[in-house]
Amino acid sequence: MPAFFTFGERREGYAVPVLNERAVRAAAGIVFLFAIVSFLNAWLVGNFQPTRVFVIAFLIDFTIRIFVNPRYAPTLILGQWVVHRQQPEWVGAPQKRFAWAIGFVLASTMLYLVVIEHLVGPINLFVCLSCLVLLFFESSFGICIGCKVYNAFHQEQAQLCPGGVCEYQPQPGAGGSLAHGAVLLAFLGVIGVVAQWVAGHDPYVHAPGVSAVAAATAAPPTAADAAEAERCKVPDFAKALGHEAMWKLHNNCK
């Protein structure tokens, strides 16, 4: 029976402890899903409550991963369950522990800023975006950015990297040709034209400004107008993030 407090599995034929990369990627995707939902709640509507819950859950999960045993981390349990019918891809555990330690530090920072001090500002935004980037690359591309940083701080380089990137040398042109680049640029150009067309035909855009005559004959402000003005008062957190115009847009305020 494997030890309770351990990191990675010892398997025959592998020189270092290993983890199942398929379960790790699945867990990263699960965490990314909840991270982006909580981030958008804070960014678009100013509701930081989901972020506070997520930060605590994230920190608990990564504490178990690093200091107890990844096998008992809730998101890795879910990830393993999702991919249990797929053949495992064993990768080196040491670099994963280092990468997860980066996530642990980011989560601890957010715990202090958002949960304890209730602070809002650019530092929170930077930390959140860093977490999202790390999770996105791990779940979508199988690229562990923290594992790459591991090599810069350890004389013994990472082994058994996802996709064999530690040993594999791709052939010239494996990343695409000039023709592929031209197709991508053409696609982006078409999307840019479509975006401009859509912006110019938005049925929800308000009519142009009121004329001078209409303004002169307009009814005096009412209590409802005062209530609307109070509703559309931009909160301090949006101003701190430079998010004033977007906050008005998403709250249907002029």
C-alpha positions in Angstrom: 0.0 0.0 0.0 1.5 3.4 -1.0 2.5 5.8 1.8 -0.1 8.5 2.7 2.3 11.4 2.8 4.2 11.2 -0.5 4.5 13.0 -3.8 4.3 11.0 -7.0 4.3 7.3 -7.6 7.3 5.0 -7.9 6.9 2.9 -11.0 9.2 0.2 -12.5 11.3 1.6 -15.3 11.1 5.2 -14.2 14.1 6.9 -12.5 12.0 9.5 -10.7 8.6 9.6 -9.1 5.8 10.1 -11.7 2.3 11.5 -12.0 -0.4 10.8 -14.6 -0.3 13.8 -17.0 -3.8 13.1 -18.3 -5.3 13.4 -14.8 -3.1 16.5 -14.1 -4.4 18.2 -17.3 -8.0 17.3 -16.5 -7.6 18.8 -13.1 -6.1 22.0 -14.5 -9.1 22.3 -16.8 -11.5 21.9 -13.9 -9.7 24.6 -11.9 -9.5 26.9 -15.0 -13.3 26.6 -15.5 -14.0 27.8 -11.9 -11.2 30.4 -12.1 -12.5 32.0 -15.2 -16.1 32.1 -13.9 -15.1 33.8 -10.7 -12.8 36.2 -12.5 -15.5 37.2 -14.9 -17.9 37.8 -12.0 -15.4 40.2 -10.5 -14.4 41.8 -13.7 -17.8 42.3 -15.3 -20.3 42.8 -12.5 -18.0 43.6 -9.5 -19.1 40.5 -7.5 -16.0 39.3 -5.7 -17.7 36.7 -3.6 -17.2 33.8 -6.1 -13.5 34.8 -6.3 -13.1 34.6 -2.5 -14.7 31.2 -2.4 -12.5 30.0 -5.3 -9.3 31.3 -3.7 -10.0 29.3 -0.5 -10.9 26.2 -2.5 -7.8 26.6 -4.7 -5.5 27.0 -1.7 -6.9 23.9 0.0 -6.5 21.8 -3.1 -2.9 22.9 -3.7 -2.0 22.5 -0.1 -3.1 18.8 -0.3 -1.2 18.4 -3.6 2.1 19.7 -2.3 2.2 18.9 1.4 0.1 15.7 1.7 -0.4 13.6 -1.5 -1.7 14.6 -5.0 -3.8 11.4 -5.0 -6.1 13.0 -2.4 -6.4 16.5 -3.9 -10.0 17.0 -4.8 -9.5 18.3 -8.4 -7.0 15.5 -9.1 -9.5 12.9 -7.8 -12.1 14.4 -10.3 -9.5 14.5 -13.0 -8.5 10.9 -12.5 -12.1 9.8 -12.5 -12.7 11.7 -15.8 -9.7 10.1 -17.6 -9.7 6.7 -15.9 -10.4 4.9 -19.2 -7.4 6.6 -21.0 -4.0 5.1 -21.0 -1.8 7.0 -18.4 1.0 9.2 -19.6 3.6 9.2 -16.8 5.6 12.4 -16.3 8.2 13.5 -13.8 6.7 14.6 -10.4 9.5 16.9 -9.2 8.9 19.6 -11.8 5.2 19.4 -11.2 5.7 20.0 -7.5 7.7 23.1 -8.3 5.0 24.4 -10.7 2.3 23.8 -8.2 4.3 25.6 -5.6 4.1 28.7 -7.9 0.3 28.3 -7.9 0.3 27.9 -4.1 2.2 31.2 -3.7 -0.2 33.0 -6.1 -3.2 31.6 -4.2 -1.7 32.6 -0.8 -1.2 36.1 -2.2 -4.9 36.3 -3.3 -6.0 34.9 0.1 -4.4 37.9 1.8 -5.5 40.5 -0.7 -9.0 39.4 -1.6 -10.2 37.3 1.3 -8.5 38.8 4.3 -7.9 42.5 3.4 -10.7 42.8 0.8 -8.4 44.8 -1.4 -9.1 45.6 -5.1 -6.5 46.9 -7.5 -4.0 46.1 -10.3 -2.1 43.6 -8.2 -5.1 41.4 -7.9 -5.7 41.6 -11.6 -2.0 40.6 -12.3 -2.2 37.6 -9.9 -5.5 36.4 -11.3 -4.3 36.7 -14.9 -1.1 34.8 -14.1 -3.1 31.9 -12.6 -5.4 31.9 -15.6 -2.5 31.8 -18.1 -0.7 29.0 -16.2 -4.0 26.9 -16.0 -4.9 27.6 -19.6 -1.6 26.5 -21.0 -1.6 23.4 -18.9 -5.1 22.3 -19.7 -5.3 23.4 -23.4 -1.8 22.7 -24.7 -0.2 20.4 -22.1 2.5 23.1 -21.6 3.6 23.4 -18.0 5.2 26.8 -17.8 6.2 26.3 -14.2 8.0 23.1 -15.2 10.1 25.2 -17.7 11.0 27.6 -14.9 12.0 24.6 -12.8 15.0 24.0 -15.1 16.3 27.5 -14.5 16.5 26.8 -10.7 17.7 23.2 -10.6 21.0 21.8 -11.8 19.3 18.4 -12.4 17.0 19.1 -15.4 13.4 17.9 -15.5 12.8 14.4 -16.8 9.8 12.7 -18.4 8.2 16.0 -19.5 4.6 16.0 -21.0 4.7 15.2 -24.7 8.4 14.2 -24.4 9.5 17.8 -24.9 12.5 17.3 -22.6 14.0 14.8 -25.1 12.2 15.3 -28.4 13.7 17.5 -31.1 11.1 18.5 -33.6 11.9 18.5 -37.3 12.4 21.8 -39.1 9.0 23.2 -40.1 7.1 21.1 -37.6 5.5 24.2 -36.2 4.0 25.2 -39.6 5.1 26.8 -42.9 4.7 30.3 -44.5 1.5 29.0 -46.2 0.1 28.2 -42.8 1.1 31.7 -41.5 -0.6 33.3 -44.5 -3.8 31.4 -43.9 -3.8 32.4 -40.2 -3.2 36.1 -41.1 -6.0 36.0 -43.7 -8.4 34.5 -41.2 -7.6 37.2 -38.6 -8.1 39.9 -41.3 -11.5 38.5 -42.2 -12.5 38.4 -38.5 -11.3 42.0 -38.1 -13.5 43.1 -41.0 -16.5 41.2 -39.6 -15.9 42.7 -36.2 -16.0 46.2 -37.7 -19.2 45.4 -39.6 -20.9 44.1 -36.5 -19.9 47.1 -34.5 -21.4 49.4 -37.1 -24.7 47.5 -37.2 -25.3 47.0 -33.5 -29.1 47.1 -32.9 -28.5 47.8 -29.2 -26.5 51.0 -29.6 -28.4 54.0 -28.3 -29.6 56.7 -30.6 -27.3 59.8 -31.1 -27.3 62.5 -28.5 -30.5 64.5 -27.8 -30.9 67.7 -29.8 -30.8 71.1 -28.2 -34.6 71.6 -28.7 -35.4 68.3 -27.1 -33.1 69.0 -24.2 -34.7 72.4 -23.6 -38.2 70.9 -23.5 -37.3 67.9 -21.5 -39.1 67.3 -18.2 -37.2 68.2 -15.0 -35.4 65.3 -13.3 -37.6 63.0 -11.2 -36.9 60.7 -8.3 -36.5 57.9 -10.7 -33.8 59.8 -12.5 -32.0 60.4 -9.2 -32.3 56.7 -8.5 -30.9 55.8 -11.9 -28.0 58.2 -11.4 -27.3 56.6 -8.0 -27.5 53.1 -9.6 -25.0 54.1 -12.3 -22.5 55.6 -9.9 -19.2 53.8 -10.8 -17.9 51.9 -7.7 -14.4 52.5 -6.5 -13.1 49.0 -7.4 -14.0 49.7 -11.1 -12.1 53.0 -11.0 -9.1 51.4 -9.4 -9.0 48.8 -12.2 -9.4 51.5 -14.9 -12.7 49.6 -15.7 -15.1 52.6 -15.5 -16.3 52.7 -19.1 -16.7 48.9 -19.3 -18.6 48.8 -16.0 -21.1 51.4 -17.4 -21.5 49.4 -20.5 -22.2 46.1 -18.7 -24.6 47.8 -16.3 -26.4 49.6 -19.2 -25.4 53.1 -17.9 -24.7 56.1 -20.1 
